[in-house]
Amino acid sequence: MDYSRITDDLFIGTTPNPRDYDHLRDLGVRLVINMRVERRPWADTHHTPMSLLWLPTFDSPFVPIPIRFLHRGVAAALETIKKGGKVYVHCAGGRHRGVAMGASILIAQGMDPESAMDLIKERRSFADPRAFYIRPRILRFAREWSAQNTDGTSVKSVD
């Protein structure tokens, strides 16, 4: 398992195997967000299992990450962090889908989109948050999140 600590509460990496769960637990991770369509999360058979959230997405410019998935992941992440847990987000390589979710979590915590992408790139050098099909999803999430949290109205994404 290859991962990077982005903040004290957020890790981005590759797909963990069940034998990696104890290490994640030792790091304080309480939620694993899986952004891979091609692999369901492995079950955590520990007597106090971590929460696993599967948001199946493709790493493809032809099938964009659904914004509603970013909202779902962010809601779960913020709730976990609020309760003192940490979040591990992954896709296959920790370069695109997991990075989009990680940036969305940072934005929801108050970071502007460019700073969120910069921080992820700084902490995970081969992450590519500015890929031509990833950056627009991050920016759209940021616009919707800002609108939802500025005027109190809920913005529903149709994709």
Backbone hydrogen bonds in HBPLUS format (Angstrom, degrees):
<---DONOR---> <-ACCEPTOR-->    atom                        ^
c    i                          cat <-CA-CA->   ^        H-A-AA   ^      H-
h    n   atom  resd res      DA  || num        DHA   H-A  angle D-A-AA Bond
n    s   type  num  typ     dist DA aas  dist angle  dist       angle   num
A0014-THR N   A0002-ASP O   2.84 MM  12  5.52 147.4  1.94 156.3 167.1     1
A0004-SER N   A0012-ILE O   2.80 MM   8  5.48 149.8  1.89 149.5 158.9     2
A0012-ILE N   A0004-SER O   3.02 MM   8  5.48 156.8  2.07 152.1 158.6     3
A0006-ILE N   A0010-LEU O   2.83 MM   4  5.49 155.9  1.89 150.2 157.2     4
A0007-THR N   A0010-LEU O   3.26 MM   3  5.09 162.8  2.29 133.6 137.6     5
A0087-VAL N   A0009-ASP O   2.86 MM  78  6.09 164.1  1.88 150.5 154.2     6
A0011-PHE N   A0087-VAL O   2.88 MM  76  6.21 150.6  1.97 159.1 167.5     7
A0089-VAL N   A0011-PHE O   2.90 MM  78  6.21 167.2  1.92 151.5 153.5     8
A0013-GLY N   A0089-VAL O   2.98 MM  76  6.46 151.8  2.06 157.8 165.5     9
A0020-ASP N   A0017-ASN O   2.79 MM   3  5.25 152.5  1.87 116.8 126.1    10
A0021-TYR N   A0018-PRO O   3.18 MM   3  5.41 154.3  2.25 105.8 113.3    11
A0023-HIS N   A0020-ASP O   3.08 MM   3  5.37 119.3  2.47 104.0 118.3    12
A0024-LEU N   A0020-ASP O   3.06 MM   4  6.44 161.4  2.10 155.0 160.6    13
A0025-ARG N   A0021-TYR O   2.81 MM   4  6.00 158.3  1.86 150.7 157.2    14
A0026-ASP N   A0022-ASP O   2.89 MM   4  6.15 150.5  1.97 143.3 151.2    15
A0027-LEU N   A0023-HIS O   3.06 MM   4  6.42 135.8  2.26 141.8 153.7    16
A0027-LEU N   A0024-LEU O   3.03 MM   3  5.03 128.5  2.30  95.3 109.4    17
A0029-VAL N   A0024-LEU O   3.00 MM   5  5.35 155.2  2.06 154.4 146.4    18
A0028-GLY N   A0025-ARG O   2.95 MM   3  5.09 151.7  2.04 103.7 112.9    19
A0086-LYS N   A0028-GLY O   2.97 MM  58  5.54 143.2  2.11 141.7 139.4    20
A0030-ARG N   A0086-LYS O   2.87 MM  56  5.64 167.4  1.89 147.4 144.8    21
A0051-SER N   A0030-ARG O   2.93 MM  21  6.07 161.9  1.96 151.6 146.9    22
A0031-LEU N   A0086-LYS O   3.36 MM  55  6.68 146.6  2.48 157.4 162.6    23
A0088-TYR N   A0031-LEU O   2.91 MM  57  6.29 163.7  1.94 162.0 167.5    24
A0032-VAL N   A0051-SER O   2.90 MM  19  6.30 156.8  1.95 156.0 162.9    25
A0053-LEU N   A0032-VAL O   2.88 MM  21  6.23 167.4  1.90 163.7 166.1    26
A0033-ILE N   A0088-TYR O   2.82 MM  55  6.26 159.6  1.86 155.4 162.4    27
A0090-HIS N   A0033-ILE O   2.93 MM  57  6.31 160.1  1.97 175.8 174.9    28
A0034-ASN N   A0053-LEU O   2.81 MM  19  6.09 164.4  1.84 163.7 169.2    29
A0055-LEU N   A0034-ASN O   2.83 MM  21  6.00 174.0  1.84 170.7 172.7    30
A0035-MET N   A0090-HIS O   2.90 MM  55  6.06 162.4  1.93 161.8 167.7    31
A0057-THR N   A0035-MET O   3.32 MM  22  5.61 147.3  2.43 112.1 117.7    32
A0037-VAL N   A0057-THR O   3.12 MM  20  4.88 126.8  2.42 148.5 135.7    33
A0063-VAL N   A0060-SER O   3.39 MM   3  5.44 151.1  2.48  99.9 107.2    34
A0069-PHE N   A0066-PRO O   2.97 MM   3  5.35 136.9  2.16 105.9 117.6    35
A0070-LEU N   A0066-PRO O   3.37 MM   4  6.90 148.6  2.47 143.3 151.5    36
A0070-LEU N   A0067-ILE O   2.99 MM   3  5.05 116.4  2.41  96.5 112.3    37
A0071-HIS N   A0067-ILE O   2.99 MM   4  6.39 156.1  2.04 153.5 160.1    38
A0072-ARG N   A0068-ARG O   2.97 MM   4  6.18 155.0  2.03 140.3 147.1    39
A0073-GLY N   A0069-PHE O   2.90 MM   4  6.08 167.5  1.91 154.0 156.8    40
A0074-VAL N   A0070-LEU O   2.94 MM   4  6.03 161.1  1.98 147.5 153.1    41
A0075-ALA N   A0071-HIS O   2.96 MM   4  6.11 162.2  1.99 149.3 154.0    42
A0076-ALA N   A0072-ARG O   3.12 MM   4  6.36 163.6  2.15 149.7 153.6    43
A0077-ALA N   A0073-GLY O   2.85 MM   4  6.03 158.5  1.90 149.5 156.5    44
A0078-LEU N   A0074-VAL O   2.82 MM   4  5.97 171.0  1.83 159.1 160.7    45
A0079-GLU N   A0075-ALA O   3.14 MM   4  6.26 156.9  2.20 143.4 149.6    46
A0080-THR N   A0076-ALA O   3.01 MM   4  6.22 157.2  2.07 147.1 153.3    47
A0081-ILE N   A0077-ALA O   2.88 MM   4  6.10 168.2  1.89 160.2 162.8    48
A0082-LYS N   A0078-LEU O   2.88 MM   4  5.94 156.6  1.94 143.6 150.7    49
A0083-LYS N   A0079-GLU O   3.19 MM   4  6.38 138.6  2.38 137.3 146.9    50
A0083-LYS N   A0080-THR O   3.13 MM   3  5.23 129.5  2.39  96.8 109.8    51
A0085-GLY N   A0080-THR O   2.91 MM   5  5.18 154.2  1.98 150.3 141.8    52
A0084-GLY N   A0081-ILE O   2.90 MM   3  5.02 161.1  1.93 110.2 114.4    53
A0128-ASP N   A0095-ARG O   2.95 MM  33  5.39 171.6  1.95 136.2 138.3    54
A0100-ALA N   A0096-HIS O   2.79 MM   4  6.07 150.6  1.88 153.7 162.0    55
A0101-MET N   A0097-ARG O   3.09 MM   4  6.43 159.4  2.14 150.0 154.8    56
A0102-GLY N   A0098-GLY O   2.83 MM   4  6.03 160.4  1.87 145.1 151.5    57
A0103-ALA N   A0099-VAL O   2.81 MM   4  5.99 163.1  1.84 152.3 156.2    58
A0104-SER N   A0100-ALA O   3.03 MM   4  6.19 151.7  2.11 140.5 148.5    59
A0105-ILE N   A0101-MET O   2.96 MM   4  6.27 152.6  2.03 152.3 159.4    60
A0106-LEU N   A0102-GLY O   3.05 MM   4  6.37 160.4  2.09 150.0 154.9    61
A0107-ILE N   A0103-ALA O   2.91 MM   4  6.14 155.1  1.97 148.9 156.0    62
A0108-ALA N   A0104-SER O   2.94 MM   4  6.16 158.2  1.98 147.4 153.1    63
A0109-GLN N   A0105-ILE O   3.04 MM   4  6.31 130.0  2.30 138.8 152.3    64
A0109-GLN N   A0106-LEU O   3.10 MM   3  4.99 131.8  2.34  91.8 105.4    65
A0111-MET N   A0106-LEU O   3.06 MM   5  5.60 163.8  2.09 144.4 140.5    66
A0110-GLY N   A0107-ILE O   2.90 MM   3  5.16 159.7  1.95 110.1 114.9    67
A0116-ALA N   A0112-ASP O   2.95 MM   4  6.17 155.2  2.02 156.9 165.0    68
A0117-MET N   A0113-PRO O   2.95 MM   4  6.22 162.9  1.98 153.4 157.1    69
A0118-ASP N   A0114-GLU O   2.89 MM   4  6.08 157.7  1.94 147.4 154.2    70
A0119-LEU N   A0115-SER O   2.88 MM   4  6.03 163.3  1.91 149.6 153.6    71
A0120-ILE N   A0116-ALA O   3.08 MM   4  6.29 165.2  2.11 150.3 154.1    72
A0121-LYS N   A0117-MET O   3.00 MM   4  6.15 164.6  2.02 149.2 153.8    73
A0122-GLU N   A0118-ASP O   2.83 MM   4  6.02 152.9  1.90 149.8 158.0    74
A0123-ARG N   A0119-LEU O   2.95 MM   4  6.15 156.1  2.01 151.2 156.8    75
A0124-ARG N   A0120-ILE O   2.75 MM   4  5.73 138.3  1.92 149.3 160.8    76
A0127-ALA N   A0124-ARG O   2.85 MM   3  5.50 164.7  1.88 127.6 132.4    77
A0131-ALA N   A0128-ASP O   3.18 MM   3  5.57 160.4  2.22 118.2 117.6    78
A0134-ILE N   A0131-ALA O   2.92 MM   3  5.17 151.5  2.00 113.6 122.7    79
A0135-ARG N   A0131-ALA O   3.04 MM   4  5.90 165.4  2.06 161.3 165.0    80
A0137-ARG N   A0134-ILE O   2.97 MM   3  5.39 128.2  2.25 110.3 124.0    81
A0138-ILE N   A0134-ILE O   3.13 MM   4  6.51 157.2  2.19 155.2 162.3    82
A0139-LEU N   A0135-ARG O   2.91 MM   4  6.17 165.6  1.93 160.3 164.2    83
A0140-ARG N   A0136-PRO O   2.91 MM   4  5.99 150.3  1.99 137.5 145.8    84
A0141-PHE N   A0137-ARG O   2.91 MM   4  6.10 163.2  1.94 147.5 152.2    85
A0142-ALA N   A0138-ILE O   2.96 MM   4  6.22 159.9  2.00 147.6 153.3    86
A0143-ARG N   A0139-LEU O   2.98 MM   4  6.26 156.0  2.04 146.6 152.2    87
A0144-GLU N   A0140-ARG O   2.97 MM   4  6.23 169.8  1.98 158.7 160.8    88
A0145-TRP N   A0141-PHE O   2.75 MM   4  5.91 164.3  1.77 159.1 164.2    89
A0146-SER N   A0142-ALA O   2.90 MM   4  5.95 161.9  1.93 146.4 151.6    90
A0147-ALA N   A0143-ARG O   2.94 MM   4  6.13 163.8  1.97 149.9 154.4    91
A0148-GLN N   A0144-GLU O   2.89 MM   4  6.00 159.6  1.94 148.9 154.8    92
A0149-ASN N   A0145-TRP O   2.94 MM   4  6.05 147.4  2.05 145.5 154.1    93
A0150-THR N   A0146-SER O   2.86 MM   4  5.75 114.4  2.30 143.9 157.6    94
A0151-ASP N   A0147-ALA O   3.49 MM   4  6.31 172.9  2.49 142.7 143.8    95
